[in-house]
């Protein structure tokens, strides 16, 4: 993993850019990926060809490797890679989700992290906060600065998402399916599900692990350390 450069106090111009970007973007609803979106060729997709491998661009390979490496540090690397695919098609879809919702309900970046989730992690894991906002007080950081961080620093986005998943896994007492469901539906909802393993998002993530994540990791020499 490349050495991280701390995200210091965001300049006024950067914050203004983010605010203008958020307000100017169209109100097109966030794309969802409830089925495998990888095109094997122009006429056939991977959900109909279980043994086919997706085309891996350099950007996608970099994103998958980044998520794997952060996941090794925090936990559940394979699951986080599948969530990357599920949330933003590996980083190839819209970086701002839920654009018809108020700003506070939108999600940002590779792993589609909300500001409230980022703040929760910053409060619970001060070391994560200090990595990206050194010499700052938590109360002094505006939501616009967090949004700028989530949109411009992929490593920060992934690390916050990884700790968010770790927190949910603790609340779900280690239940993998319930944790994955919580990432999509909220942990409160997930904890009340009778059969979280049957939740569509959970089944899609599990399928991506088997069909895409593990083959990718094997081809690229990434040591598989996580099983569920």
C-alpha positions as CSV (number, residue, x, y, z in Angstrom):
1,X,0.0,0.0,0.0
2,X,1.3,3.5,-0.8
3,X,2.3,5.6,2.1
4,X,-0.6,7.8,3.1
5,X,-0.3,11.5,3.2
6,X,-2.4,13.0,6.1
7,X,-5.5,14.9,5.1
8,X,-4.8,18.2,6.8
9,X,-7.3,21.1,7.2
10,X,-9.3,21.3,4.0
11,X,-8.8,24.6,2.1
12,X,-11.8,26.9,1.6
13,X,-11.6,26.3,-2.2
14,X,-11.8,22.5,-1.8
15,X,-14.8,22.8,0.6
16,X,-16.5,25.2,-1.8
17,X,-15.8,22.8,-4.7
18,X,-17.4,19.9,-2.8
19,X,-20.5,22.0,-1.8
20,X,-20.9,23.2,-5.4
21,X,-20.5,19.7,-6.8
22,X,-23.1,18.3,-4.4
23,X,-25.6,21.0,-5.3
24,X,-25.0,21.0,-9.0
25,X,-25.2,17.3,-9.7
26,X,-28.4,16.0,-11.2
27,X,-31.1,14.4,-9.2
28,X,-30.7,11.0,-10.9
29,X,-31.3,8.3,-8.4
30,X,-28.4,6.2,-7.2
31,X,-27.7,3.2,-9.3
32,X,-28.1,-0.1,-7.5
33,X,-26.4,-3.3,-8.4
34,X,-28.6,-6.2,-7.3
35,X,-27.3,-8.5,-10.0
36,X,-23.7,-9.0,-11.3
37,X,-22.9,-6.2,-13.7
38,X,-19.7,-7.5,-15.2
39,X,-19.9,-7.9,-19.0
40,X,-18.1,-10.9,-20.3
41,X,-18.7,-9.6,-23.9
42,X,-21.3,-7.5,-25.6
43,X,-24.0,-10.2,-25.5
44,X,-23.3,-12.3,-22.3
45,X,-22.8,-11.3,-18.7
46,X,-21.2,-13.2,-15.9
47,X,-24.4,-14.2,-14.1
48,X,-25.2,-16.5,-17.0
49,X,-21.6,-17.8,-17.3
50,X,-20.4,-18.9,-13.9
51,X,-16.8,-19.7,-15.0
52,X,-16.2,-16.5,-16.9
53,X,-13.9,-13.9,-15.5
54,X,-14.6,-10.1,-15.7
55,X,-12.4,-7.8,-17.6
56,X,-10.1,-6.2,-15.1
57,X,-9.0,-2.6,-15.8
58,X,-6.0,-1.1,-14.1
59,X,-8.4,1.2,-12.1
60,X,-10.5,-1.7,-10.9
61,X,-7.4,-3.8,-10.1
62,X,-6.0,-0.9,-8.0
63,X,-9.3,-0.4,-6.2
64,X,-9.6,-4.2,-5.4
65,X,-6.0,-4.3,-4.2
66,X,-6.5,-1.2,-2.0
67,X,-9.6,-2.7,-0.4
68,X,-7.9,-6.0,0.2
69,X,-4.9,-4.4,1.9
70,X,-7.0,-2.2,4.1
71,X,-9.2,-5.2,4.9
72,X,-6.2,-7.3,6.0
73,X,-5.4,-4.6,8.5
74,X,-9.0,-4.2,9.8
75,X,-10.7,-7.5,8.9
76,X,-12.9,-9.2,6.3
77,X,-10.9,-8.3,3.1
78,X,-12.9,-10.5,0.8
79,X,-16.2,-9.2,2.0
80,X,-15.1,-5.6,1.7
81,X,-13.9,-6.3,-1.9
82,X,-17.4,-7.7,-2.7
83,X,-19.0,-4.7,-1.1
84,X,-16.9,-2.4,-3.3
85,X,-18.3,-4.2,-6.3
86,X,-21.8,-4.1,-4.9
87,X,-21.8,-0.4,-4.0
88,X,-19.9,1.3,-6.9
89,X,-19.2,-1.5,-9.4
90,X,-15.6,-1.5,-8.3
91,X,-15.4,2.3,-8.4
92,X,-16.7,2.7,-11.9
93,X,-20.1,4.2,-11.0
94,X,-21.4,7.5,-9.5
95,X,-19.3,8.6,-6.5
96,X,-22.3,10.3,-4.8
97,X,-25.3,8.2,-4.0
98,X,-28.8,9.0,-2.9
99,X,-28.7,12.4,-4.7
100,X,-32.5,12.9,-4.2
101,X,-32.0,12.7,-0.5
102,X,-30.8,15.5,1.8
103,X,-27.0,15.9,1.9
104,X,-26.8,14.2,5.3
105,X,-28.4,11.1,3.9
106,X,-26.1,10.8,0.9
107,X,-23.2,8.4,0.6
108,X,-19.8,9.1,-0.9
109,X,-16.8,7.5,-2.6
110,X,-15.7,3.9,-3.4
111,X,-17.6,2.3,-0.5
112,X,-20.5,4.7,-0.4
113,X,-19.9,6.0,3.2
114,X,-22.3,8.5,4.8
115,X,-21.0,11.4,6.9
116,X,-22.9,10.0,10.0
117,X,-21.0,6.7,9.6
118,X,-17.7,8.5,9.2
119,X,-18.4,10.6,12.4
120,X,-19.3,7.4,14.3
121,X,-16.0,5.9,13.4
122,X,-14.0,9.0,14.2
123,X,-15.6,9.1,17.7
124,X,-15.1,5.4,18.4
125,X,-11.6,5.1,16.8
126,X,-9.7,8.4,17.6
127,X,-6.6,7.0,15.8
128,X,-8.5,6.9,12.5
129,X,-9.6,10.5,13.0
130,X,-6.1,11.7,13.9
131,X,-4.7,10.0,10.7
132,X,-6.8,12.2,8.5
133,X,-7.3,15.3,10.6
134,X,-4.0,15.7,12.6
135,X,-3.9,18.5,15.1
136,X,-7.7,19.0,14.8
137,X,-10.5,18.8,17.3
138,X,-13.3,16.5,16.3
139,X,-15.9,19.2,17.0
140,X,-14.1,21.6,14.6
141,X,-14.4,19.4,11.5
142,X,-17.4,20.3,9.3
143,X,-19.4,17.8,7.4
144,X,-18.1,19.4,4.2
145,X,-14.6,18.5,5.2
146,X,-15.6,14.9,5.8
147,X,-17.4,14.8,2.4
148,X,-14.3,16.1,0.7
149,X,-12.2,13.5,2.4
150,X,-14.6,10.7,1.4
151,X,-14.6,11.9,-2.2
152,X,-10.9,12.7,-2.7
153,X,-9.0,10.1,-0.6
154,X,-9.8,6.5,-1.6
155,X,-7.8,5.0,1.2
156,X,-9.6,7.0,3.8
157,X,-12.9,6.1,2.4
158,X,-12.1,2.4,2.4
159,X,-10.6,2.5,5.9
160,X,-13.6,4.2,7.4
161,X,-15.9,1.7,5.6
162,X,-13.7,-1.2,7.0
163,X,-14.0,0.1,10.6
164,X,-17.7,0.6,10.0
165,X,-18.1,-3.0,9.0
166,X,-16.0,-4.1,12.0
167,X,-18.3,-2.1,14.3
168,X,-21.4,-3.7,12.8
169,X,-19.9,-7.1,13.1
170,X,-19.3,-6.6,16.8
171,X,-22.9,-5.4,17.2
172,X,-24.1,-8.5,15.3
173,X,-22.0,-10.7,17.5
174,X,-19.9,-12.0,14.6
175,X,-22.9,-12.9,12.4
176,X,-21.5,-12.4,8.9
177,X,-24.8,-12.3,7.0
178,X,-26.3,-9.9,9.5
179,X,-23.3,-7.6,9.3
180,X,-23.4,-7.5,5.5
181,X,-27.2,-6.8,5.6
182,X,-26.5,-4.0,8.1
183,X,-24.0,-2.3,5.7
184,X,-26.9,-1.9,3.3
185,X,-30.0,-1.7,5.4
186,X,-28.6,-0.3,8.7
187,X,-27.6,-2.4,11.7
188,X,-30.9,-1.8,13.5
189,X,-32.9,-3.3,10.7
190,X,-30.4,-6.2,10.2
191,X,-30.6,-7.2,13.9
192,X,-34.3,-7.7,13.5
193,X,-34.1,-9.8,10.3
194,X,-35.3,-13.4,10.8
195,X,-33.2,-14.8,7.9
196,X,-30.5,-12.2,7.0
197,X,-28.8,-14.8,4.7
198,X,-31.8,-14.6,2.4
199,X,-31.6,-10.8,2.1
200,X,-30.9,-9.9,-1.5
201,X,-27.9,-7.7,-0.8
202,X,-26.3,-10.5,1.3
203,X,-26.8,-13.1,-1.4
204,X,-25.3,-10.7,-4.0
205,X,-22.2,-10.1,-1.9
206,X,-21.7,-13.8,-1.3
207,X,-22.0,-14.5,-5.0
208,X,-19.5,-11.8,-5.8
209,X,-17.0,-13.3,-3.3
210,X,-17.2,-16.7,-5.0
211,X,-17.4,-15.6,-8.7
212,X,-15.2,-12.5,-8.7
213,X,-13.3,-11.7,-5.6
214,X,-11.5,-15.0,-4.9
215,X,-10.6,-15.6,-8.6
216,X,-9.2,-12.0,-8.7
217,X,-7.2,-12.5,-5.6
218,X,-5.8,-15.8,-6.8
219,X,-4.8,-14.4,-10.1
220,X,-3.1,-11.3,-8.5
221,X,-1.3,-13.2,-5.7
222,X,-3.3,-11.7,-2.9
223,X,-3.2,-14.1,0.0
224,X,-6.7,-15.2,1.0
225,X,-7.0,-14.8,4.7
226,X,-10.8,-14.4,5.3
227,X,-13.4,-17.1,5.1
228,X,-17.0,-17.0,6.4
